[in-house]
Amino acid sequence: MVSSAPFPPPPPRARVFLLHNPPPPIPSPRPTTMGSAASPLDAAPVVTPSAKAAAVTVAVAVTVTQEELKRVAAHRAVEMVESGMTLGLGTGSTAAHALDRLGELLRREELRGVAGVPTSLKTEAHAARAGIPMLQLGEAPGIHLSIDGADEVDPELNLVKGRGGSLLREKMIEGAGERFVVIVDESKLVPRLGCTGAIPVEVVPFGCLHTLGLIRKVFDGLPGFRARLRTVVPNPKASADDQEVPFVTDNGNYIVEMFFDDGIRGDLREISDRLLHITGVIEHGMFLGMATEVVVAKKDGTVVVLHKK
Ligand SMILES: O=C[C@H](O)[C@H](O)[C@H](O)COP(=O)(O)O
């Protein structure tokens, strides 16, 4: 169990802060209801109640984007990295900020002797550009800490991952480490997994439509449940008539997307077992009980760290 925290429905993806001139002071870190340190957004000052009043007369709109919130969460997680650590390197737009920050700290020699195990080919290429030394899974004696984004985080810190298609390597690497720190902006907090989009399932290409049928049977009769094979248009400049083809993961597999009206309900571990029991299913994107910490960058300018209980 985790401490109670508000898990509202997804909010708008940008926030307008009203600033006065001169900007209000950055508040010092303060404890939160989750008992962890809060940090100010380093991209935009936090508006204090008195600043809000002043803003009525002299207002300058500054938009703190979702991208900036991702960066703030990523930088906070990288503060947990120590020299000599082996890291699981996550995949996605939030994890990309962590890669850039790690590269920067290694270049400045504020971190030394750090190596990363990449969770996708894309991350491998990004980490190489950032100058992060890399190891393959199994080469490292152990993974001290993994840092990765998530598509959704529920109140128990269960996750949906893999909407970018990288769930299998992520689960292998992040499940092998001592700590798994998830980095998200506030919009990723949900009351139930599957509220905001698909829960992906990686399947072998052979007989994929047969496997799709078996996955549908797990949720037989559930109102609103839908499942489909993820497809892509091979050439982005293709005409509307061009055939879509299955999306192929780094492992040469396909992805089935499961959709639920208002999220997935029931015993998630039992549902996980039933899915994994299907021959043809390789792994699914529910990461149950794996996250040890979740760093949440909030629109109000604070960063909250939720801990697994
Ligand atoms: O396959 C993709 C990964 O699981 C990502 O960690 C996840 O989709 C979150 O990505 P982003 O940080 O871009 O929202």
PDBQT file of the ligand as one rigid body, heavy atoms in Angstrom, charges set to zero:
ROOT
HETATM    1  O1  LIG A 401       7.116   1.790 -24.396  1.00  0.00    +0.000 OA
HETATM    2  C1  LIG A 401       7.223   2.860 -23.840  1.00  0.00    +0.000 C 
HETATM    3  C2  LIG A 401       7.585   3.015 -22.420  1.00  0.00    +0.000 C 
HETATM    4  O2  LIG A 401       6.949   2.098 -21.599  1.00  0.00    +0.000 OA
HETATM    5  C3  LIG A 401       7.464   4.423 -21.870  1.00  0.00    +0.000 C 
HETATM    6  O3  LIG A 401       8.126   4.425 -20.639  1.00  0.00    +0.000 OA
HETATM    7  C4  LIG A 401       6.070   4.876 -21.604  1.00  0.00    +0.000 C 
HETATM    8  O4  LIG A 401       5.305   4.718 -22.784  1.00  0.00    +0.000 OA
HETATM    9  C5  LIG A 401       6.027   6.360 -21.152  1.00  0.00    +0.000 C 
HETATM   10  O5  LIG A 401       6.514   7.160 -22.180  1.00  0.00    +0.000 OA
HETATM   11  P1  LIG A 401       6.519   8.746 -22.101  1.00  0.00    +0.000 P 
HETATM   12  O6  LIG A 401       7.477   9.140 -21.036  1.00  0.00    +0.000 OA
HETATM   13  O7  LIG A 401       6.944   9.174 -23.475  1.00  0.00    +0.000 OA
HETATM   14  O8  LIG A 401       5.113   9.180 -21.790  1.00  0.00    +0.000 OA
ENDROOT
TORSDOF 0
